[in-house]
Amino acid sequence: MSALALLRSDLAALRGSRPDRPGPDAPGVWLDANESPWASAADRRGTLRRYPADDDQRLRAALATLSKAAADQILPTRGSNEAIDLLVRAACRPGGDAVLVAPPTFGMYAFCARLHGAGLVEVPPGGGDDDRSAAIEAAARRAPVRLVFLGSPGNPGGELIPLAVLDALAARLADRALVAVDEAYIEFAGSASAVTLLAARSNLVVLRTLSKAHALAAARVGWLVAEPALVAALRGLQQPYPLPEP
């Protein structure tokens, strides 16, 4: 089953404005975007006078190498916060669907759920990995949950969810919800990424960032790893030029 079936049907045909930009180094004058054809005093090399390439293949390729994934599985975002926001927007109908979280956890999941009018289901801490996984599945089936957020390692607790547990949970929720694994701190865990599960679990999504282990918090570069069809659908919901040229 494709993860596209788990997205809002009213957004299925929506594709945001994705201008076909030549990139910052292309010659010529591009009046359609009201870009300056000349360098400015603040940017004498002229590298910042144009809007950035909308889908920078170099960046996607680099992030794919870092993630050990294919380039068409990568969606660069404005930090992983934008990826969280896109997932809630794409999966949850306002006033109808819900997001499931397992507190204590990163506050952006709940913030984005409330921002988009989605319900919030919380599974309290307690028990081992298998017990909590069973509790998450049960809660997801009692409520109209379309999206599950799990931090691994967790923020703030640092707990690492075994890949076998994530795989089993995604399999059991394949017809019901996307399972988003936030790996903002995976480089510190000495563990394999959930990206290794994507080939078998189309409803699994992995979130990554350059802000933590790579010490680039101010760059605001995150990315999402998922099946190519889901990446393409989410890309269609992004605003143009999601990342600045630097």
Secondary structure, 3 states (H helix, E strand, C coil): CCHHHHCCHHHCCCCCCCCCCCCCCCCCCCHHHCCCCCCECCECCCCCCCCCCCCCHHHHHHHHHHHCCCHHHEEEEEHHHHHHHHHHHHHCCCCCCEEEECCCCCCHHHHHHHHCCCEEEECCCCCCHHHHHHHHHHHHHHCCEEEEEEECCCCCCCCCCCHHHHHHHHHHCCCCCEEEEECCCHHHCCCCCHHHHCCCCCCEEEEEECCCCCCCHHHCEEEEECCHHHHHHHHCCCCCCCCCCC
